[in-house]
Amino acid sequence: MECPDSEKRCNALKIVLDIRKFEIELYWKRTTYFWAFIGATLVAYCEAAKIGSGSHNFGYLLREIFSAAGLIFSFAWLKLNQGSKFWQANWEAHVDNLEDETQGPLYKVIAQSHNESQRFLGARPFSVSRVNQWVSFFIFCIWCLLVAVSAVQVSPFLHARASLILNQSSPWYNIVPFVGVALAIGSCIVIQIWGKSTFADDLKTKKKVKEDIQFYLRN
């Protein structure tokens, strides 16, 4: 005997909500997992940096190995964040499709407090997963830099060429710290601009009302 369509939708919505919750739990478990690996690799890299000096010693070789491992872990974490975001959005789309005729537009309606959003440290519609993606991207860039530095130190040819370019008498050597600061500030700006959720863009087109808390239908 077949179930009525309404019962099928209720059962489907329940399953989708459970899968969405499970997907979010997996997302943070995977993040913790990769943070542990990346953190351990960074500690190993720093310890290898303490071993001896010179361009051909064992310490430089270890730094190259650990920086390559960190690059792999950070790249895998970046791709995993993108995959997790894809499947989370997939199940949320299913919720949006099923909830209207069962429980109403609960997940599609978002409450926005205008007074709270005007405070300096007030609540903002940032996407947690999107910010996490940008963080993983910048960590990947850092490991790319460490791999390049280690390669220069290991290779006699690259080490000699880098010494000619980045010697203390060169003006480029003096601006390297400022480049690092500029990259750090630029990274924060990127997260501020592109770390917001899609609902943040929708709010710009919403009509403001006098009440503090207003409910908006998410597109």
C-alpha positions in Angstrom: 0.0 0.0 0.0 1.5 3.3 -1.1 1.9 6.2 1.3 0.1 9.5 0.6 2.3 12.2 -1.0 2.1 14.3 2.1 3.4 11.5 4.2 6.2 10.9 1.7 7.2 14.5 1.9 7.2 14.5 5.7 9.4 11.4 5.7 11.7 12.8 3.1 12.0 16.1 5.0 12.9 14.3 8.2 15.6 12.3 6.4 17.0 15.3 4.7 17.2 17.3 8.0 19.1 14.4 9.6 21.5 14.1 6.7 22.1 17.9 6.8 22.8 17.8 10.5 25.1 14.8 10.0 26.9 16.7 7.1 27.5 19.7 9.4 28.9 17.5 12.1 31.2 15.8 9.7 32.3 19.2 8.4 33.7 20.2 11.8 35.2 16.8 12.5 37.1 16.9 9.2 38.3 20.5 10.0 39.6 19.3 13.4 41.2 16.4 11.7 43.1 18.5 9.2 44.0 21.2 11.8 45.7 18.5 13.8 47.7 17.2 10.8 48.7 20.7 9.6 49.6 21.8 13.1 51.8 18.8 13.7 53.5 19.3 10.3 54.2 22.9 11.2 55.7 22.0 14.5 57.9 19.4 12.7 58.9 22.0 10.2 60.0 24.4 12.9 61.9 21.7 14.7 63.7 20.8 11.5 64.6 24.5 11.1 66.7 24.3 14.3 68.9 21.5 12.9 72.3 22.9 11.8 73.0 25.5 9.1 74.2 25.5 5.5 72.5 24.7 2.2 73.0 20.9 2.1 72.4 19.7 5.6 69.9 17.3 6.8 67.8 20.0 8.4 67.0 21.7 5.1 66.1 18.3 3.6 63.6 17.7 6.5 62.1 21.2 6.0 61.5 20.4 2.3 59.8 17.1 3.2 57.6 18.6 6.0 56.7 21.7 3.9 55.7 19.4 1.0 53.5 17.4 3.5 52.0 20.6 4.8 51.2 21.7 1.3 49.4 18.4 0.6 47.4 18.5 3.8 46.4 22.1 3.3 45.4 21.5 -0.3 43.3 18.5 0.7 41.7 20.5 3.4 40.8 23.3 0.9 39.2 20.8 -1.5 37.4 19.0 1.4 35.9 22.3 2.5 34.6 22.9 -1.0 33.2 19.4 -1.1 31.5 19.8 2.3 30.0 23.1 1.3 28.7 21.6 -1.9 26.9 18.7 -0.1 25.6 21.0 2.7 24.1 23.3 0.1 22.7 20.3 -1.7 20.7 19.1 1.4 19.7 22.6 2.3 18.2 23.0 -1.2 16.2 19.8 -0.6 15.0 21.2 2.7 13.9 24.4 0.9 12.0 22.3 -1.6 10.2 20.1 0.9 9.5 22.2 3.9 6.8 24.6 2.6 4.0 21.9 2.5 5.0 20.2 5.7 6.3 22.6 8.4 6.3 25.9 6.5 9.2 28.0 5.3 11.1 27.6 8.6 14.7 27.4 7.2 14.0 30.0 4.4 12.9 32.7 6.9 15.8 34.5 8.6 15.4 36.9 11.5 17.6 40.0 11.3 18.1 42.4 14.2 19.0 45.8 12.8 20.2 47.2 16.2 22.5 44.2 16.7 24.0 44.5 13.3 24.9 48.1 13.9 27.1 47.3 16.9 30.8 47.1 16.3 31.0 43.4 17.5 27.4 42.7 16.7 26.0 39.7 14.8 26.7 39.7 11.0 25.5 37.4 8.3 28.9 35.9 7.6 29.1 32.3 6.2 31.1 30.2 8.7 32.0 27.7 6.0 33.0 30.4 3.5 35.3 32.0 6.0 36.8 28.6 6.8 37.4 28.1 3.0 39.3 31.4 2.8 41.4 30.5 5.9 42.3 27.1 4.3 43.2 28.9 1.1 45.6 31.3 2.9 47.1 28.4 4.8 47.7 26.7 1.5 49.4 29.8 0.2 51.7 29.9 3.3 52.7 26.3 2.7 53.4 27.1 -1.0 55.8 29.9 0.3 57.5 27.5 2.7 57.9 24.9 0.0 59.5 27.5 -2.2 61.9 28.7 0.6 62.9 25.1 1.4 63.6 24.4 -2.3 65.8 27.5 -2.5 67.8 26.3 0.6 68.2 22.8 -0.7 69.1 23.6 -4.3 72.7 25.1 -4.6 71.6 26.8 -7.9 68.4 28.4 -6.5 70.2 29.3 -3.2 72.9 31.2 -5.2 70.4 33.0 -7.3 68.3 34.0 -4.3 71.3 35.3 -2.5 72.1 37.6 -5.4 68.5 38.9 -5.5 67.8 39.1 -1.8 71.1 40.4 -0.4 71.2 43.1 2.3 72.3 45.7 -0.2 69.4 45.2 -2.4 66.3 47.4 -2.0 64.1 44.4 -2.5 65.4 42.9 0.8 64.1 45.9 2.7 60.6 45.7 1.5 60.0 42.0 2.2 58.6 42.6 5.7 56.2 45.2 4.3 55.0 42.8 1.7 54.2 40.3 4.4 52.2 42.9 6.4 50.4 43.9 3.2 49.5 40.3 2.4 48.2 39.8 6.0 46.0 42.9 5.8 44.8 42.0 2.3 43.8 38.6 3.6 41.7 40.1 6.3 40.0 42.4 3.7 39.2 39.5 1.5 37.6 37.6 4.3 35.6 40.7 5.3 34.3 41.1 1.7 33.9 37.6 0.4 33.3 35.8 3.7 29.7 36.9 4.0 26.8 34.6 3.2 24.6 35.1 0.2 21.9 36.4 2.5 24.1 39.4 3.3 23.7 40.5 -0.3 20.0 39.9 -0.2 19.7 42.2 2.8 20.9 45.2 0.8 17.7 45.0 -1.3 15.3 44.4 1.6 13.1 47.3 2.8 14.1 48.4 6.3 11.3 48.8 8.9 11.1 50.5 12.3 11.0 47.3 14.3 14.4 46.0 15.6 13.9 42.4 14.5 12.5 41.7 11.0 11.9 38.4 9.3 13.1 38.0 5.8 12.5 35.3 3.2 15.9 34.0 2.0 16.1 33.8 -1.8 
